[in-house]
């Protein structure tokens, strides 16, 4: 049973990292579920402080993911149309991976710019607002990715610490 929980936890950790880039998956909370699976094994002792602190971090980052793009968009004079355009641009990058990893950077900016152009007549202000929306998106994505990777590091560290209990046949 411990191996099943370990594998499910690892899959959740990797899904959480992927969720840092996909707007439909909440990356850090999914990664936290991976940590929970590890703690639920019989080999790893229950560490409720560890789980509580990481849960609070995951929830704060989850909430900030909604606040940071709004703050970035508002700071640069953007509108909701720019934020929606950013999300549409990200979905285009995922569905049509023509530009590879650069598409995840370019398409959200293009989407924000088009969204602002549809909402405003002035190209200069649309470009400025798209930049703000894009910066907010990148900041939120980077923060989610960073937390998900740190959670993966904690997962690997804990699993390594208790490897003899998790894998008793390989001693």
C-alpha positions in Angstrom: 0.0 0.0 0.0 2.9 2.4 0.7 4.2 2.0 -2.8 0.8 2.9 -4.2 0.6 6.0 -2.0 4.1 6.9 -3.0 3.4 6.5 -6.8 0.1 8.4 -6.5 1.9 11.1 -4.5 4.6 11.4 -7.2 2.0 11.7 -9.9 0.3 14.4 -8.0 3.6 16.2 -7.5 4.2 16.2 -11.3 0.6 17.2 -12.0 1.1 20.1 -9.6 4.1 21.3 -11.5 2.2 21.0 -14.8 -0.7 22.8 -13.1 1.6 25.8 -12.5 1.3 26.5 -16.2 -2.2 25.2 -17.0 -4.9 27.6 -15.7 -7.4 24.8 -15.1 -5.2 23.0 -12.6 -4.4 24.5 -9.2 -0.7 23.5 -9.1 0.4 24.0 -5.5 -2.7 22.5 -3.9 -2.3 19.4 -6.2 1.3 19.2 -5.2 0.3 19.5 -1.5 -2.0 16.4 -2.0 1.2 14.6 -3.2 2.8 15.5 0.1 -0.3 14.3 2.0 -0.1 10.9 0.1 3.5 10.5 1.3 2.7 11.3 4.9 -0.2 8.8 4.8 2.2 6.0 4.1 3.0 3.8 7.1 6.7 4.3 6.5 6.7 8.1 7.0 5.6 9.3 10.4 2.7 11.8 10.6 4.0 15.3 10.6 1.0 17.5 11.0 3.0 20.7 11.4 4.8 20.0 8.1 1.4 19.3 6.4 -0.2 22.4 8.0 2.5 24.8 7.1 2.7 23.5 3.5 -1.1 23.7 3.2 -1.1 27.3 4.3 1.6 28.1 1.7 -0.3 26.2 -1.0 -3.5 28.1 -0.2 -1.8 31.5 0.0 -0.1 30.9 -3.4 -3.5 29.7 -4.8 -5.2 32.9 -3.6 -2.3 35.1 -4.8 -2.5 33.5 -8.3 -5.8 35.4 -8.7 -4.6 38.6 -7.1 -1.3 39.1 -8.8 -2.6 39.3 -12.4 -5.3 41.7 -11.3 -2.8 43.9 -9.5 -0.5 43.9 -12.5 -3.3 44.6 -14.9 -4.7 47.5 -12.8 -1.2 49.0 -12.2 -0.7 49.3 -16.0 -4.2 50.4 -16.7 -5.5 47.1 -18.1 -9.0 45.7 -18.0 -10.6 42.3 -17.5 -10.4 41.8 -21.3 -6.6 41.8 -21.1 -6.7 39.1 -18.4 -9.1 37.0 -20.4 -6.9 37.5 -23.4 -3.9 36.3 -21.4 -5.7 33.1 -20.5 -6.9 32.5 -24.1 -3.4 33.1 -25.3 -2.1 30.5 -22.8 -4.7 28.0 -24.0 -3.7 28.6 -27.6 -0.1 27.9 -26.6 -1.1 24.7 -25.0 -3.4 23.4 -27.7 -1.1 24.5 -30.6 2.5 24.1 -29.3 4.0 25.6 -32.5 6.6 27.7 -30.7 7.3 25.2 -28.0 8.2 26.6 -24.6 8.4 30.1 -26.1 4.7 29.9 -27.0 3.8 29.8 -23.3 5.5 33.2 -23.1 4.5 34.8 -26.4 0.9 33.7 -26.8 -0.4 35.0 -23.4 1.1 38.4 -24.3 -0.5 38.4 -27.7 -3.8 37.3 -26.1 -3.6 40.2 -23.6 -2.8 42.7 -26.3 -5.7 41.5 -28.5 -8.0 41.5 -25.6 -7.0 45.1 -24.7 -7.3 46.2 -28.4 -10.9 44.8 -28.5 -11.6 46.8 -25.3 -9.7 50.0 -26.2 -9.2 52.1 -29.3 -5.6 53.3 -28.5 -2.8 50.9 -29.4 -0.3 52.4 -27.0 -2.6 52.0 -23.9 -3.5 48.5 -25.1 0.1 47.6 -25.3 0.9 49.0 -21.9 -2.1 47.2 -20.3 -1.2 44.0 -22.1 2.3 44.3 -20.7 0.8 44.7 -17.2 -1.5 41.7 -17.6 1.4 39.6 -19.0 3.7 40.6 -16.1 1.0 39.6 -13.6 0.5 36.3 -15.4 4.2 35.5 -15.5 4.7 36.5 -11.8 1.8 34.2 -10.7 3.0 31.4 -12.9 6.6 31.7 -11.6 5.3 31.7 -8.0 3.2 28.6 -8.5 6.0 26.8 -10.3 8.5 27.7 -7.6 6.2 26.4 -4.8 5.4 23.2 -6.7 9.1 22.5 -7.3 9.9 23.2 -3.6 7.1 20.8 -2.7 8.6 18.2 -5.0 12.0 18.7 -3.3 10.4 18.2 0.1 8.6 15.1 -1.2 11.9 13.6 -2.5 13.7 14.6 0.6 11.1 12.9 2.9 10.9 9.8 0.7 14.7 9.6 0.7 14.9 10.0 4.5 12.5 7.1 5.0 13.7 5.0 2.0 14.6 2.0 4.0 11.0 1.9 5.5 9.4 2.6 2.1 11.5 0.0 0.2 12.5 -2.7 2.8 13.3 -5.2 0.1 16.1 -3.1 -1.4 18.2 -2.8 1.8 
